[in-house]
Amino acid sequence: MDRGIEFDVLDAHGTEYHRWVSDIEQTFIAKDLTETIFPDPTLEPPHKRTKSQALMFLRKHIDPTLRMQYQSKHDPKDLWDALAERFGNIHSTLLLELIAHWDEI
């Protein structure tokens, strides 16, 4: 993949959001960036440089449309939470739609 992208980007509709989350989480574990999106209150906050690396990584792995919409987010945790709020329940939404279609059959 180009531009240092290690897996598929999150598209503007949040398709495959949960797969994307899993990819990010595993990569952040490997890169030792996990504390930037899952802070531990008993530890010191992540260094500014670490947060910057995490934010750049997240931005590289989201659709350019989403990048523009969330350009005001300067903290990886804020971006992570905003995307989770927007797309986190996409499967619940799809499930309700599928149930409605099933009932019509």
Backbone torsions as a table, in degrees:
resi	resn	phi	psi	omega
1	MET	NA	157.9	-176.0
2	ASP	-92.1	172.6	177.1
3	ARG	54.2	25.9	179.5
4	GLY	75.0	19.3	-179.8
5	ILE	-82.0	126.1	-174.2
6	GLU	-95.0	-15.7	178.4
7	PHE	-158.5	176.1	-176.7
8	ASP	-59.6	141.2	177.3
9	VAL	-75.8	157.9	174.2
10	LEU	-75.4	120.9	-178.4
11	ASP	-76.5	168.0	-173.9
12	ALA	-64.5	-17.4	-179.7
13	HIS	-98.1	-2.8	179.0
14	GLY	78.2	13.5	177.4
15	THR	-59.1	135.0	-179.9
16	GLU	63.7	28.7	180.0
17	TYR	-55.8	-45.9	-176.0
18	HIS	-66.7	-33.2	174.1
19	ARG	-66.6	-43.0	178.9
20	TRP	-60.3	-43.8	178.3
21	VAL	-58.7	-45.7	179.5
22	SER	-61.2	-43.3	178.0
23	ASP	-61.0	-44.9	179.5
24	ILE	-63.3	-47.2	-178.1
25	GLU	-59.4	-45.7	-179.9
26	GLN	-65.2	-40.1	179.2
27	THR	-67.3	-40.4	179.7
28	PHE	-66.1	-33.9	174.7
29	ILE	-62.6	-47.7	-178.7
30	ALA	-64.1	-35.0	-177.7
31	LYS	-92.9	2.4	-179.6
32	ASP	59.1	45.4	179.2
33	LEU	-115.7	2.7	-173.3
34	THR	-55.7	-37.5	-176.5
35	GLU	-66.0	-12.9	179.0
36	THR	-76.9	-23.5	178.8
37	ILE	-113.9	-18.1	175.6
38	PHE	-128.3	73.8	-175.5
39	PRO	-66.0	144.1	176.4
40	ASP	-100.4	115.0	-176.0
41	PRO	-64.8	-16.0	-179.8
42	THR	-85.7	-9.0	-179.5
43	LEU	-110.4	164.2	174.6
44	GLU	-66.3	148.7	178.2
45	PRO	-62.6	154.8	179.9
46	PRO	-60.1	149.6	177.8
47	HIS	-63.1	150.6	-179.1
48	LYS	-56.2	-38.3	179.7
49	ARG	-65.4	-40.8	178.2
50	THR	-63.6	-43.3	178.2
51	LYS	-63.2	-39.3	178.5
52	SER	-64.0	-42.2	177.7
53	GLN	-61.5	-43.2	-179.5
54	ALA	-65.1	-42.5	-179.7
55	LEU	-64.2	-43.2	178.0
56	MET	-62.0	-41.0	179.8
57	PHE	-63.5	-46.4	179.1
58	LEU	-60.6	-45.3	-178.7
59	ARG	-63.2	-35.6	178.4
60	LYS	-66.1	-25.1	-173.9
61	HIS	-106.9	23.0	170.9
62	ILE	-126.4	154.6	-179.7
63	ASP	-57.0	144.3	178.7
64	PRO	-54.7	-33.0	177.1
65	THR	-63.1	-45.2	177.6
66	LEU	-65.2	-38.4	179.0
67	ARG	-57.3	-43.7	179.1
68	MET	-67.1	-41.7	-178.2
69	GLN	-65.4	-31.5	-176.0
70	TYR	-111.2	22.6	-178.3
71	GLN	-64.8	-18.9	179.0
72	SER	-78.4	-9.7	178.6
73	LYS	-81.8	116.7	-177.4
74	HIS	-112.5	10.6	177.9
75	ASP	-129.5	131.3	-177.3
76	PRO	-59.3	-35.3	179.2
77	LYS	-64.7	-40.6	178.5
78	ASP	-63.8	-43.3	178.1
79	LEU	-64.8	-45.7	179.0
80	TRP	-56.4	-48.0	-178.7
81	ASP	-66.5	-38.7	179.6
82	ALA	-64.6	-41.9	178.4
83	LEU	-67.8	-38.2	178.0
84	ALA	-64.6	-39.8	178.6
85	GLU	-64.9	-38.5	-177.6
86	ARG	-75.7	-43.8	-171.9
87	PHE	-114.6	-7.1	-173.0
88	GLY	-59.9	-28.9	-178.1
89	ASN	-104.2	20.7	-176.9
90	ILE	-60.5	-35.5	179.2
91	HIS	-68.8	-36.4	176.3
92	SER	-62.1	-42.0	178.8
93	THR	-63.1	-45.8	179.3
94	LEU	-64.5	-37.7	-179.9
95	LEU	-62.3	-44.3	178.2
96	LEU	-61.9	-40.1	178.8
97	GLU	-65.5	-41.9	179.1
98	LEU	-66.5	-38.4	177.7
99	ILE	-63.1	-42.4	178.4
100	ALA	-61.6	-43.1	177.6
101	HIS	-64.9	-39.2	179.8
102	TRP	-62.2	-42.2	-179.7
103	ASP	-64.5	-27.6	179.6
104	GLU	-77.3	-20.0	-177.5
105	ILE	-73.7	NA	NA
